[in-house]
Amino acid sequence: MKKCRRCGLEKKETAFKKDKRQPDGRTVTCRHCYENNKLLDRNQDPIQKLNQSRAQRGKKHSLEWRLAISSGQRKAVNEGRHHWKKNDSRHKDQDRCSIYYKMWREKVLERAKGKCEKCGNDKRLHVHHIKCFYEFPDLRFDETNGQVLCQSCHSTLHKIRDKTGRKKRLK
């Protein structure tokens, strides 16, 4: 006998589909609940589905929620349950994909009010580390170590583009 997770009734094991991923080799919901749930999804009005997806579009998670997701992902990586391998990635990618980097970027953009700090442009903005990202790891997420630049000011600062806007060839 096994208890269905959806309806809560105890049923024979034959009432559950086979599933090799589960420890006991059977699904967690009985066939009846599984089929009824599929029918509910199938019978849903297309307009209702569209309205549900529109209601979720553009919503932002709170800071607490984002930190919880980040810590869960980190835990999964450390335990080896994640498709992304921790040792395969360079430290640059690990730090730039972290929630702390994203929060730092948002704070610097908010401080600059969404405009380039050199020319005042509000399109194609980059957040630049004043002191090098690699040489000063303790300043990576410090708000005072960031400035907002548009793409042209940022490329001029790094001198990676010529006067026509094309990338310079490395010799």
C-alpha positions in Angstrom: 0.0 0.0 0.0 1.2 3.5 -0.8 -0.3 6.9 -0.1 -0.9 9.3 -3.0 0.6 12.7 -2.5 -2.2 14.6 -4.2 -5.4 12.9 -2.9 -4.0 11.5 0.3 -5.6 8.1 -0.1 -3.8 4.8 0.4 -3.9 2.6 -2.7 -2.3 -0.5 -4.0 1.1 -0.1 -5.6 -0.4 -1.1 -9.0 -2.4 2.1 -8.9 0.8 4.1 -9.3 2.9 4.3 -12.6 6.4 3.0 -12.7 9.1 5.5 -12.2 12.8 4.5 -11.9 13.8 7.9 -10.4 11.8 7.2 -7.2 13.3 5.1 -4.5 10.4 2.6 -4.4 10.1 2.5 -8.3 6.6 4.1 -8.4 5.3 7.7 -9.0 4.2 9.8 -6.0 0.7 10.4 -7.4 -1.8 7.7 -8.3 -2.9 7.2 -12.0 -6.3 8.7 -11.2 -4.9 11.9 -9.9 -2.3 12.1 -12.7 -5.0 11.7 -15.4 -7.4 14.2 -13.8 -4.6 16.8 -13.5 -3.7 16.3 -17.2 -7.3 16.8 -18.2 -7.6 20.0 -16.2 -4.6 21.4 -18.0 -5.9 20.3 -21.4 -9.4 21.8 -20.8 -8.1 25.2 -19.7 -9.3 28.0 -21.9 -6.4 29.4 -24.1 -7.4 32.9 -23.1 -7.2 32.0 -19.4 -3.7 30.5 -20.0 -2.6 33.7 -21.8 -4.0 35.9 -18.9 -2.1 33.8 -16.4 1.2 34.2 -18.2 0.6 38.0 -18.6 0.0 38.3 -14.9 3.4 36.9 -14.1 5.3 38.8 -16.8 7.6 41.5 -15.5 7.3 40.7 -11.8 10.5 41.0 -9.9 11.6 38.9 -6.9 12.4 40.5 -3.6 16.0 40.7 -2.4 15.3 38.0 0.2 13.9 35.7 -2.4 16.8 36.2 -4.7 19.3 35.5 -1.9 17.5 32.3 -1.0 17.6 31.2 -4.7 21.3 32.0 -4.8 22.2 30.1 -1.7 20.1 27.1 -2.9 22.0 27.1 -6.2 25.3 27.3 -4.4 24.4 24.4 -2.2 23.4 22.3 -5.2 26.7 23.0 -6.9 28.7 22.1 -3.8 26.8 18.8 -3.4 27.3 18.0 -7.1 23.5 18.1 -7.9 23.8 20.8 -10.5 24.6 20.6 -14.2 27.1 23.4 -13.9 30.5 22.2 -12.6 32.1 24.6 -10.1 35.7 23.8 -11.1 35.1 24.1 -14.8 34.3 27.8 -14.7 36.9 30.6 -14.2 36.6 32.7 -11.1 35.6 35.7 -13.2 32.4 33.9 -14.4 31.6 32.7 -10.9 31.7 36.1 -9.4 30.0 38.0 -12.2 27.1 35.5 -12.1 26.6 35.8 -8.4 23.7 37.6 -6.8 26.1 39.9 -5.0 27.4 41.2 -8.4 23.9 41.8 -9.7 23.0 43.7 -6.5 26.2 45.8 -6.8 25.3 46.6 -10.4 21.8 47.6 -9.5 23.0 49.9 -6.7 25.5 51.6 -8.9 22.9 52.1 -11.7 20.5 53.5 -9.1 23.1 55.9 -7.7 23.8 57.2 -11.2 20.0 57.5 -11.9 20.4 55.4 -15.1 22.6 57.8 -17.0 26.2 57.8 -18.1 28.4 59.6 -15.6 30.6 61.2 -18.3 28.2 62.2 -21.1 24.7 61.8 -19.6 23.5 59.3 -22.2 20.9 56.8 -21.1 21.3 54.1 -23.7 23.5 51.0 -23.7 24.9 51.4 -20.2 27.8 49.5 -18.8 28.8 49.4 -15.1 32.6 49.8 -14.9 34.9 48.8 -12.0 37.1 51.8 -11.2 39.7 49.6 -9.6 40.4 46.4 -11.5 38.1 43.5 -10.8 41.0 41.0 -10.7 43.6 43.0 -8.8 41.3 44.2 -6.0 39.0 41.2 -5.1 38.0 42.9 -1.8 36.5 45.9 -3.8 34.5 43.8 -6.3 31.2 44.5 -4.6 31.9 48.0 -3.2 29.5 50.6 -4.5 32.1 53.3 -4.5 34.3 51.2 -6.9 31.7 51.4 -9.7 30.7 54.0 -12.3 28.1 53.9 -15.0 29.3 54.6 -18.6 27.6 54.3 -21.9 29.1 51.9 -24.4 31.1 54.6 -26.3 32.6 56.1 -23.1 33.4 52.7 -21.7 35.2 51.6 -24.9 37.1 54.9 -25.0 38.1 54.4 -21.4 39.5 50.9 -22.3 40.7 52.1 -25.8 39.4 49.0 -27.5 37.7 50.8 -30.5 39.1 53.0 -33.2 37.5 56.3 -34.4 35.0 54.4 -36.7 33.7 52.3 -33.8 35.2 49.0 -35.0 37.2 46.9 -32.6 40.9 47.3 -32.9 42.9 44.4 -34.2 45.4 42.9 -31.7 48.9 42.7 -33.1 
